[in-house]
Amino acid sequence: MATHVLPDLKYTGHEKNKLTLHLFFQIMGKIRMSFAPRKNHWWYITLYVNEKGFTTGPISINEGFDSFSITMNIPEHRVEVFHSAGDLRSFRLEKNLSVADFYNYLCSILKELDIVVGIKAEPYELNMKKRFSEIVEYEHYHKKYTNTYWKTFLWISSVFKEFSGRFYGKTCPVHLYWHSMDLAVTRFSGKKAPAMDADASIPNKDAYSHECISFGFWAGDENMPEPAFYSYTFPSPEGLEEQKLEPESANWIMNNGSPMAVLTYAELQKQDEPKKVLLEFLESAYQAGAWLAGWDIEHFNVPGLKEL
């Protein structure tokens, strides 16, 4: 019987590889956002993990009579744009492909397909003032790193989907937010959250309009220089950081003034049954937040399924 080993995803040493990929994702995500009808909590702007790599999913155009998708095909290392009329256009993903190249090639393909795109063509919340078409210094597409990144997210997506199915309430799809490059799934109590300050950003006001407990994974950044799983409750109830988490290697850290449960990917790699342990981490973080926040936990338990 084959033994499955978690991909060996690292952040340190791959900072530029990850940032290059992040900028590619932002371009794809902004194009999807420019066409998609609005949906609660920014669910209409995200990307998805699939058997090929990362995709926008179908994007409706021409009043819904046509659609197209943009997919980063990781096994074949190319970007594919597929139009519902049957047209498939692509370009190679390779070392020395700059962010400017990625953007220009993609825009050229869309123009050939008579798809008019209007986006704010610059990075979001990455401390870069250049337009995508001007970013030539990030050209660090790394085939091995990207394949490991995708394989890791593919496995985590499957576990998140299983966890998502255990909750009988409003839950977002398992999707990738390109602004912070994290894979996430969020549960909602159904109650409105307290109004945010008037100077709060529009994205935050929409994302946190209702009580929620969010779970996710990111591949590391300057603040957390290693891949890790997280969970937080909004609004954060008093005493959350004192609640027990599973496994013992998980812990609470303070993030923007609120407790966040964290389990590093390196710790999960040490486990004999990583899927079981990850599900235990997610469940323990949910129970901690839901109990203290006064959610009707029994109401959200999935009822027994009758035989089909």
C-alpha positions as CSV (number, residue, x, y, z in Angstrom):
1,M,0.0,0.0,0.0
2,A,1.5,3.3,-1.1
3,T,2.5,5.8,1.6
4,H,1.6,9.4,0.9
5,V,4.1,12.0,2.1
6,L,3.2,15.7,2.3
7,P,5.0,17.9,-0.3
8,D,8.1,19.6,1.2
9,L,6.9,23.2,0.8
10,K,9.3,25.9,2.1
11,Y,9.2,29.7,2.3
12,T,12.8,30.6,3.2
13,G,14.9,30.5,0.0
14,H,11.8,30.9,-2.2
15,E,10.7,34.4,-1.3
16,K,11.0,35.7,-4.9
17,N,9.5,32.6,-6.4
18,K,6.4,33.0,-4.2
19,L,6.1,36.7,-4.9
20,T,6.3,36.2,-8.6
21,L,3.5,33.6,-8.3
22,H,1.6,36.0,-6.1
23,L,1.7,38.7,-8.7
24,F,0.5,36.2,-11.4
25,F,-2.4,35.3,-9.2
26,Q,-3.3,39.0,-8.7
27,I,-3.5,39.5,-12.4
28,M,-5.7,36.5,-12.9
29,G,-7.9,37.5,-9.9
30,K,-8.3,41.1,-11.0
31,I,-9.5,40.0,-14.4
32,R,-12.1,37.7,-12.9
33,M,-13.2,40.5,-10.5
34,S,-13.7,42.9,-13.4
35,F,-16.4,40.6,-15.0
36,A,-18.0,38.8,-12.0
37,P,-21.2,40.0,-10.5
38,R,-20.9,41.0,-6.8
39,K,-21.3,38.3,-4.2
40,N,-21.1,38.6,-0.4
41,H,-17.8,38.7,1.4
42,W,-15.8,39.0,-1.8
43,W,-16.5,35.4,-2.9
44,Y,-16.6,36.5,-6.5
45,I,-13.0,37.5,-6.9
46,T,-11.2,34.3,-5.8
47,L,-9.2,31.6,-7.6
48,Y,-9.6,27.9,-7.2
49,V,-7.3,24.9,-7.0
50,N,-8.0,22.0,-9.4
51,E,-6.4,19.0,-11.1
52,K,-4.5,21.3,-13.5
53,G,-3.3,24.0,-11.1
54,F,-5.0,27.3,-10.3
55,T,-8.0,28.7,-12.2
56,T,-10.4,31.6,-12.3
57,G,-13.2,29.1,-13.1
58,P,-15.8,30.2,-15.7
59,I,-16.1,34.0,-16.3
60,S,-19.3,35.1,-18.0
61,I,-19.1,37.6,-20.8
62,N,-21.5,38.9,-23.6
63,E,-24.4,39.0,-21.2
64,G,-23.9,35.4,-20.2
65,F,-24.0,33.9,-23.7
66,D,-20.3,33.2,-23.6
67,S,-17.6,32.5,-21.0
68,F,-13.9,32.1,-20.6
69,S,-11.5,30.8,-18.0
70,I,-7.8,31.5,-17.2
71,T,-5.9,28.5,-15.8
72,M,-2.4,28.2,-14.7
73,N,-1.6,24.6,-15.8
74,I,1.1,23.6,-13.4
75,P,2.0,20.1,-14.7
76,E,2.5,21.5,-18.2
77,H,3.8,24.9,-17.0
78,R,1.6,27.1,-19.2
79,V,-1.2,29.6,-18.9
80,E,-4.4,28.6,-20.7
81,V,-7.2,30.8,-21.8
82,F,-10.3,28.8,-22.9
83,H,-13.3,30.4,-24.6
84,S,-16.7,28.8,-24.7
85,A,-16.6,29.1,-28.5
86,G,-13.9,26.5,-28.4
87,D,-10.8,28.6,-28.7
88,L,-7.8,27.7,-26.6
89,R,-4.8,30.0,-26.4
90,S,-1.8,29.6,-24.1
91,F,1.8,30.7,-23.3
92,R,4.6,29.1,-21.5
93,L,5.4,29.5,-17.8
94,E,9.2,29.4,-17.5
95,K,12.2,30.9,-15.8
96,N,12.8,34.6,-16.7
97,L,9.1,35.1,-17.5
98,S,8.6,38.5,-15.8
99,V,5.4,39.8,-14.3
100,A,5.3,42.3,-17.1
101,D,5.6,39.5,-19.7
102,F,2.8,37.5,-18.0
103,Y,0.5,40.5,-18.0
104,N,1.2,41.5,-21.6
105,Y,0.9,38.0,-23.0
106,L,-2.4,37.5,-21.2
107,C,-3.8,40.8,-22.3
108,S,-2.7,40.1,-25.9
109,I,-4.6,36.7,-25.8
110,L,-7.7,38.3,-24.4
111,K,-7.6,41.0,-27.1
112,E,-7.3,38.3,-29.8
113,L,-10.5,36.7,-28.3
114,D,-12.3,40.1,-28.4
115,I,-12.4,40.2,-24.6
116,V,-12.1,43.7,-23.4
117,V,-10.5,43.9,-19.9
118,G,-10.5,47.0,-17.7
119,I,-8.7,46.5,-14.4
120,K,-6.6,48.6,-12.0
121,A,-3.4,47.1,-13.4
122,E,-1.2,47.3,-10.3
123,P,-0.4,45.1,-7.3
124,Y,-2.8,45.2,-4.3
125,E,-1.3,45.6,-0.8
126,L,2.2,44.5,-1.8
127,N,3.9,47.9,-1.4
128,M,4.6,48.2,-5.1
129,K,3.8,51.4,-6.9
130,K,4.5,50.0,-10.4
131,R,1.9,48.8,-12.9
132,F,2.0,45.1,-13.8
133,S,3.3,46.0,-17.3
134,E,6.3,47.7,-15.6
135,I,7.3,44.9,-13.2
136,V,10.3,43.3,-14.9
137,E,12.4,42.7,-11.8
138,Y,10.3,39.7,-10.6
139,E,10.9,36.9,-13.1
140,H,11.3,34.0,-10.7
141,Y,8.9,31.4,-11.9
142,H,10.4,28.2,-10.5
143,K,8.9,25.0,-11.8
144,K,9.8,22.8,-8.9
145,Y,8.7,25.2,-6.3
146,T,5.4,26.0,-8.1
147,N,4.7,22.3,-8.5
148,T,5.2,21.7,-4.8
149,Y,3.1,24.7,-4.0
150,W,0.2,23.4,-6.1
151,K,0.5,19.9,-4.8
152,T,0.4,21.2,-1.3
153,F,-2.7,23.4,-1.9
154,L,-4.4,20.6,-3.8
155,W,-4.2,18.3,-0.7
156,I,-5.1,21.0,1.7
157,S,-8.1,22.0,-0.5
158,S,-9.4,18.4,-0.2
159,V,-9.1,18.4,3.6
160,F,-10.8,21.8,3.9
161,K,-13.7,20.6,1.7
162,E,-14.2,17.6,4.0
163,F,-14.1,19.9,7.1
164,S,-16.5,22.3,5.4
165,G,-19.0,19.5,4.9
166,R,-19.3,19.0,8.7
167,F,-21.0,22.3,9.2
168,Y,-24.7,22.8,8.5
169,G,-24.7,26.5,8.1
170,K,-23.5,29.2,5.7
171,T,-20.0,28.4,4.5
172,C,-17.9,29.9,1.7
173,P,-16.4,27.7,-1.0
174,V,-12.8,26.6,-0.4
175,H,-11.0,29.2,-2.4
176,L,-7.8,31.2,-2.8
177,Y,-7.8,34.9,-2.0
178,W,-5.2,36.5,-4.2
179,H,-4.7,39.6,-2.2
180,S,-3.0,37.7,0.6
181,M,-2.4,34.4,-1.3
182,D,-4.1,32.2,1.3
183,L,-6.4,29.3,0.8
184,A,-9.5,29.7,3.0
185,V,-12.8,28.4,4.1
186,T,-15.1,30.4,6.5
187,R,-18.1,29.5,8.6
188,F,-20.8,32.0,9.6
189,S,-23.2,32.1,12.6
190,G,-25.8,34.0,10.6
191,K,-25.7,37.0,12.9
192,K,-24.5,40.4,12.0
193,A,-21.2,41.6,13.4
194,P,-20.8,44.9,15.2
195,A,-20.4,47.8,12.8
196,M,-16.8,48.6,12.0
197,D,-15.3,52.0,12.4
198,A,-16.1,54.5,9.7
199,D,-12.5,54.6,8.5
200,A,-12.3,50.8,8.0
201,S,-11.6,49.7,4.5
202,I,-14.4,48.6,2.2
203,P,-12.9,45.2,1.8
204,N,-12.9,44.7,5.5
205,K,-16.4,46.0,6.0
206,D,-17.7,43.5,3.4
207,A,-15.6,40.6,4.6
208,Y,-16.6,41.0,8.2
209,S,-20.2,42.2,8.0
210,H,-21.3,39.0,9.9
211,E,-19.9,36.8,12.7
212,C,-17.5,34.2,11.3
213,I,-14.8,31.8,12.1
214,S,-12.2,31.5,9.3
215,F,-9.7,28.8,8.6
216,G,-6.9,28.9,6.1
217,F,-3.4,28.2,5.0
218,W,-0.7,30.5,3.6
219,A,2.7,29.6,2.3
220,G,4.7,32.0,4.4
221,D,5.5,35.7,4.4
222,E,7.8,38.2,6.2
223,N,5.7,38.1,9.3
224,M,5.3,34.3,9.4
225,P,8.4,33.0,7.5
226,E,7.1,29.4,7.1
227,P,3.9,27.8,5.7
228,A,1.2,27.5,8.3
229,F,-2.5,26.9,9.0
230,Y,-4.5,29.4,10.9
231,S,-7.9,30.1,12.4
232,Y,-9.5,33.2,13.9
233,T,-12.9,34.1,15.2
234,F,-14.5,37.5,14.4
235,P,-15.5,39.3,16.5
236,S,-12.9,37.7,18.8
237,P,-14.5,36.6,22.1
238,E,-12.7,37.3,25.4
239,G,-10.5,34.4,26.6
240,L,-10.1,32.8,23.2
241,E,-6.3,32.5,23.5
242,E,-6.8,30.4,26.7
243,Q,-8.7,27.6,24.9
244,K,-7.0,24.3,24.2
245,L,-6.0,23.5,20.7
246,E,-5.2,20.2,19.0
247,P,-2.5,19.0,18.5
248,E,-0.3,20.2,21.3
249,S,2.1,21.8,18.9
250,A,-0.6,24.2,17.8
251,N,-0.7,27.6,19.6
252,W,-2.3,31.0,19.8
253,I,-0.5,34.1,18.5
254,M,-1.7,37.7,18.5
255,N,-2.5,39.0,15.0
256,N,-3.7,42.6,14.6
257,G,-4.6,42.6,18.3
258,S,-6.7,39.4,18.2
259,P,-5.8,35.7,18.9
260,M,-5.1,33.5,16.0
261,A,-4.7,29.7,16.2
262,V,-1.6,28.5,14.3
263,L,-0.3,25.1,13.3
264,T,2.8,25.2,11.2
265,Y,3.1,23.0,8.2
266,A,6.4,21.7,9.4
267,E,4.7,20.3,12.5
268,L,2.0,18.7,10.4
269,Q,4.7,17.0,8.3
270,K,5.9,15.2,11.4
271,Q,2.6,13.5,12.0
272,D,1.9,9.9,11.0
273,E,-1.7,10.8,10.1
274,P,-1.6,14.4,8.8
275,K,-5.1,14.6,7.5
276,K,-6.6,13.4,10.9
277,V,-4.4,15.9,12.8
278,L,-5.3,18.8,10.5
279,L,-9.0,18.1,10.9
280,E,-8.5,17.9,14.7
281,F,-6.8,21.3,14.6
282,L,-9.6,22.9,12.5
283,E,-12.3,21.4,14.8
284,S,-10.6,22.5,18.0
285,A,-10.2,26.1,16.7
286,Y,-13.9,26.1,15.7
287,Q,-15.1,24.7,19.0
288,A,-13.0,27.2,20.9
289,G,-14.4,30.2,19.0
290,A,-18.0,29.0,18.5
291,W,-18.4,28.1,22.2
292,L,-17.1,31.4,23.5
293,A,-18.9,33.4,20.9
294,G,-22.2,31.8,21.8
295,W,-22.9,30.0,18.5
296,D,-25.6,27.4,18.5
297,I,-23.2,24.5,17.9
298,E,-25.8,21.8,18.1
299,H,-27.9,23.6,15.5
300,F,-25.0,23.6,13.0
301,N,-24.1,19.9,13.4
302,V,-24.8,18.0,10.2
303,P,-27.9,15.7,10.6
304,G,-27.6,12.0,9.8
305,L,-27.8,11.3,6.1
306,K,-30.5,8.9,4.9
307,E,-29.5,6.2,2.5
308,L,-29.9,7.5,-1.1
